[in-house]
Amino acid sequence: MPLLDALARFNDAHPWSHNAHFHPWILRRLPGRFDRALDVGCGAGDLARLLAARATRVHGIDSDERIIGRARESTGPGLPVTFAVADALAYDEGSPYDVITCVAVLHHLPLTEALIRFRRQLAPGGTLVIVGLTREDTRVQTLLGLASVPLNLITGWVRNRGRRAPRPVAMTAQTRPADVPYTEFVREARRVLPGVRLRRRLFWRHTLVWKKVRGDVDPGRLGTTQG
Ligand SMILES: C[S@@+](CC[C@H](N)C(=O)[O-])C[C@H]1O[C@@H](n2cnc3c(N)ncnc32)[C@H](O)[C@@H]1O
């Protein structure tokens, strides 16, 4: 479609990270200080480095060796951050995390399995924050998507001061289209994470915040509805 091609060309010339746009929002959802944090699918490590200002220790994992290399290169030696090439569904350090974040990654993973895993990996009282992508299947999402088009152009123009710019390193991480519809995501998130807070957002994203109560039961018997 000519309009979509023109938008893609504009975005290439004036790139900005829709994911990093949510970083301040994510930080506002978290306690002032916390102990251990895990950023799943950390890409170039921008969020992991931000979390490190508040955490005793942050671990960023990503299945892509190249992007983990970029994350390590971009991280100064003084920060309490480590990175590892690992699969989100196989990775297990043994100890639970006080904070788990996952930005634009959930749609790369089997949904139910990933949510169950995050619930298990979280320490009692811990916080899970997800910024995700789903396939549009509600009118609200379509409207937010349409409103995002001009806002995206304005933001790209303003952030790059009207100049052409190279892609930020974070935007070289692997991407894929989202195929799970939003309504299915909501159903599974509510089933696996009781009391979860969900919102549809601008820039083709949604958010999820869940706090694990002390005495949370293991979700082992919930089962998975998809592979
Ligand atoms: C769209 S990028 C987002 C990166 C980063 N979170 C950000 O906000 O910039 C998705 C990332 O998920 C990673 N990823 C995909 N499948 C994964 C898996 N099974 N385990 C760990 N990381 C995965 C990709 O390598 C990629 O870096």
The ligand as an SDF file (V2000), in Angstrom:
LIG
                    3D

 27 29  0  0  0  0  0  0  0  0999 V2000
   11.3900   -6.6590   19.4500 C   0  0  0  0  0  0  0  0  0  0  0  0
   12.8540   -7.1510   20.2760 S   0  0  0  0  0  0  0  0  0  0  0  0
   12.6950   -6.2640   21.8300 C   0  0  0  0  0  0  0  0  0  0  0  0
   14.0110   -6.0890   22.5060 C   0  0  0  0  0  0  0  0  0  0  0  0
   13.9800   -5.2260   23.7650 C   0  0  0  0  0  0  0  0  0  0  0  0
   13.1680   -5.8250   24.8070 N   0  0  0  0  0  0  0  0  0  0  0  0
   13.5270   -3.8240   23.4610 C   0  0  0  0  0  0  0  0  0  0  0  0
   12.5350   -3.3930   24.0420 O   0  0  0  0  0  0  0  0  0  0  0  0
   14.1830   -3.1480   22.6850 O   0  0  0  0  0  0  0  0  0  0  0  0
   12.4660   -8.8340   20.7550 C   0  0  0  0  0  0  0  0  0  0  0  0
   13.6310   -9.5330   21.4220 C   0  0  0  0  0  0  0  0  0  0  0  0
   13.1990  -10.7920   21.9330 O   0  0  0  0  0  0  0  0  0  0  0  0
   14.2540  -11.7190   21.7460 C   0  0  0  0  0  0  0  0  0  0  0  0
   13.7030  -13.0620   21.8100 N   0  0  0  0  0  0  0  0  0  0  0  0
   12.8930  -13.6690   20.9180 C   0  0  0  0  0  0  0  0  0  0  0  0
   12.5960  -14.9120   21.3240 N   0  0  0  0  0  0  0  0  0  0  0  0
   13.2430  -15.1160   22.5040 C   0  0  0  0  0  0  0  0  0  0  0  0
   13.3370  -16.2110   23.4230 C   0  0  0  0  0  0  0  0  0  0  0  0
   12.7010  -17.3600   23.1990 N   0  0  0  0  0  0  0  0  0  0  0  0
   14.0760  -16.0480   24.5260 N   0  0  0  0  0  0  0  0  0  0  0  0
   14.7420  -14.8920   24.7660 C   0  0  0  0  0  0  0  0  0  0  0  0
   14.6870  -13.8170   23.9290 N   0  0  0  0  0  0  0  0  0  0  0  0
   13.9440  -13.9270   22.8190 C   0  0  0  0  0  0  0  0  0  0  0  0
   14.8200  -11.3340   20.3730 C   0  0  0  0  0  0  0  0  0  0  0  0
   16.1140  -11.8380   20.1670 O   0  0  0  0  0  0  0  0  0  0  0  0
   14.7720   -9.8100   20.4580 C   0  0  0  0  0  0  0  0  0  0  0  0
   15.9600   -9.2630   20.9760 O   0  0  0  0  0  0  0  0  0  0  0  0
  1  2  1  0
  2  3  1  0
  2 10  1  0
  3  4  1  0
  4  5  1  0
  5  6  1  0
  5  7  1  0
  7  8  2  0
  7  9  1  0
 10 11  1  0
 11 12  1  0
 11 26  1  0
 12 13  1  0
 13 14  1  0
 13 24  1  0
 14 15  1  0
 14 23  1  0
 15 16  2  0
 16 17  1  0
 17 18  1  0
 17 23  2  0
 18 19  1  0
 18 20  2  0
 20 21  1  0
 21 22  2  0
 22 23  1  0
 24 25  1  0
 24 26  1  0
 26 27  1  0
M  CHG  2   2   1   9  -1
M  END
$$$$
